[in-house]
Amino acid sequence: MSRMGGAETEAFARLYMVPGMQHCGGGTGPDSFGQAGAEVNDARHHVGLALEQWVEKGIAPNAVVATKFQGSDPAKGAKMTRPLCPYPQIAKYKGKGDTNDAGISCAWPRTDEPQRLR
């Protein structure tokens, strides 16, 4: 990145952190985003389809929505959703709305806050 610059690198590589997910799944945070045969058919909620859309159509994902299901069972419904944001952006509460769903969006961290992986 230091050689090419952020904008050039972002054209072909992005890092999406998954806060609260343990190694490969589980944990307190949303851990389902289309991996492991999940039954999701849109690029907004399926990381594989988002990658396919980026490669084949040139549409890079701004965020992928991850879901935490009640009891880890999709049939029981979603407990919460969060956007997985391209680093260094972070998922941030907008100040209104549901903190477990639409009230969260990707945002650039404030420059006066200490920078760390979240």
C-alpha positions in Angstrom: 0.0 0.0 0.0 2.8 2.4 0.7 4.1 2.0 -2.8 0.9 2.2 -4.7 -1.2 4.4 -2.4 -4.6 3.7 -0.7 -6.9 4.4 -3.7 -4.9 2.2 -6.1 -4.7 -0.7 -3.6 -8.4 -0.4 -2.8 -9.2 -1.0 -6.4 -8.3 -4.7 -6.0 -7.8 -5.4 -2.2 -9.8 -4.6 0.9 -9.8 -5.9 4.5 -13.1 -6.5 6.3 -12.8 -7.1 10.0 -15.5 -9.1 11.8 -15.7 -7.7 15.4 -17.0 -10.1 18.0 -16.6 -13.3 15.9 -14.4 -16.0 17.2 -12.0 -17.9 14.9 -14.1 -19.2 12.0 -17.5 -18.6 13.7 -19.4 -18.1 17.0 -18.7 -15.4 19.5 -20.8 -12.4 20.7 -20.9 -10.6 17.3 -22.6 -11.4 14.0 -20.9 -14.4 12.4 -23.0 -15.2 9.4 -22.2 -13.4 6.1 -22.8 -16.0 3.4 -19.9 -18.4 4.3 -20.3 -22.1 4.8 -23.3 -22.7 2.5 -25.6 -20.1 4.1 -28.8 -19.7 2.2 -28.4 -16.0 1.2 -28.8 -14.9 -2.4 -27.7 -11.3 -2.5 -24.2 -9.7 -2.6 -25.1 -7.4 0.3 -25.4 -10.3 2.7 -23.1 -12.9 1.1 -19.3 -12.3 1.0 -18.8 -14.8 -1.9 -21.4 -13.1 -4.1 -20.0 -9.7 -3.2 -16.6 -10.9 -4.4 -18.0 -12.3 -7.5 -19.8 -9.0 -8.3 -16.6 -7.1 -7.7 -14.5 -9.4 -10.0 -17.1 -9.9 -12.8 -18.9 -6.5 -12.8 -16.3 -4.1 -11.2 -18.7 -3.2 -8.3 -16.6 -3.3 -5.1 -18.6 -3.9 -1.9 -18.8 -0.9 0.4 -19.9 -3.2 3.2 -21.2 -6.7 3.7 -24.0 -7.2 6.2 -23.3 -9.9 8.9 -26.0 -11.5 11.0 -26.1 -13.0 14.4 -29.0 -15.5 14.6 -31.0 -16.4 17.7 -29.4 -19.5 19.0 -27.2 -19.7 15.9 -30.3 -20.9 14.0 -31.5 -18.9 10.9 -35.0 -20.4 11.4 -35.3 -18.5 14.7 -34.6 -15.1 13.1 -31.9 -12.5 13.4 -30.7 -11.3 16.8 -28.6 -8.5 15.3 -27.0 -7.3 12.1 -23.9 -5.2 11.5 -22.1 -4.0 8.4 -18.6 -5.4 7.9 -16.7 -2.3 6.8 -13.6 -2.0 4.7 -10.7 -1.1 7.0 -10.0 1.5 8.3 -13.8 2.3 8.4 -15.7 1.1 11.4 -19.3 0.2 12.1 -20.7 3.2 14.0 -24.1 3.9 15.6 -25.8 6.8 13.8 -27.3 8.2 17.0 -30.9 7.1 16.2 -32.7 3.9 15.2 -32.2 0.3 16.3 -28.6 -0.4 17.6 -29.0 -4.0 16.5 -29.9 -3.2 12.9 -30.4 -0.1 10.8 -28.9 2.3 13.3 -25.4 1.2 12.4 -23.4 2.2 9.3 -19.8 2.3 8.1 -17.9 5.5 9.0 -14.4 6.8 9.0 -12.9 6.9 12.5 -12.4 10.3 14.0 -8.9 11.5 13.6 -8.7 12.5 17.3 -9.5 8.9 18.5 -6.6 6.4 18.9 -6.5 4.1 15.9 -6.6 0.4 16.6 -8.1 -2.7 15.1 -11.7 -3.2 16.3 
